[in-house]
Amino acid sequence: MMGKPDDAEMRGIIPNCFAHIFGQIDQEEGKKFLVRCSYLEIYNEDVFDLLTEHKKNVKPNKLDLKEDKDGCVFVKDLKKIIVKSIPEME
């Protein structure tokens, strides 16, 4: 997923996605963008928020998948942060 982020030919999908997102934003003139970032882990069908700080030796709370009125699935209570650059996303 990460590959070798410092080597353009060996970068993984995650750093390439970050570069693509901000590359597209840089090409747009006269528009403003809001980029929000969340990180989650799905393990044994359980969903965990990787941005929420957890106490040592305490298992993080599992999050629930929900569906909105339009049928779109989302993770309830998943933390989102606003980012302005690739290093902030990393």
N, C-alpha and C positions, 0 to 999 in steps of 0.2 A: 504494500500500500504506500509506503514512504519511499522505498528505493534508496537511492543516494542523492539527497536533495542538492548537494553541491556539484553534482555532475549532470549536466543538461540531458545527456543521452540515457542516463540511468535513473532519472527521477521517476518516482512512482506516481500513481494516479492522484493522490492527495496534493502534493506540491504542484503538479501540473494543473489541477483544478483551480487552486489558488491563483496561479499565474494567469490562467485564462480569464477568470472573473475580473481581476484588476486590470488586465490587458484590455478587455472590452470596455471597462469603465473609462480608462485613459483615452480611448478612441472617441468617446462621445463628448461633443462640445456643447456647452450651454445646458446641460442636464445635470441634475443632482441625483445621487444614489444613496440609499441607506442599506448598508450590508450588516446583517445580523448573523451571528455564529452560535451554534450549539454543538456540543459533543456528547454523544451517548454511546453506551455499550449495550449490546444485546448478548446475553449469555444464558444458555439453558432456558430460552424463552422469557427471560426476565430482562427488563429495561432499566438501566441505571444512568443517571446524569453524571457526566465526568467533570462538569464545571462547578458542581456544588462541593464545598469542602466537607470532608468527613473526618470524624475523630478517629484517632488511631485505634485499631482493634475493634472498631464498631462497624458492623455491616451497613452499607448505604441503603437507604430506602428504595424499594422498587417503585418504578413509575408505571402508570397505567396508560394503555392505548385507548383513545376515545375516537368517536366519529362525530363530525359536526352535521348540521342540518343538510348540507350539500353532499354528504357522503365521503368527505375528505377525512382521512385518518391523521391524528396528531397525538403527541405525547403530552399528557396533562402534567403541568408544573415543571416542564423542561426549561431550564434556565437559558436565556438568550442574551448575548452581549453584542453591543455595536462595535464594529471594527472599521478601521480606516486604512489598513495596510496589511500586506502579507505577514510581516513579523507579528502583528497583533493577532492574526488568525492562528499562527503557529504557537 
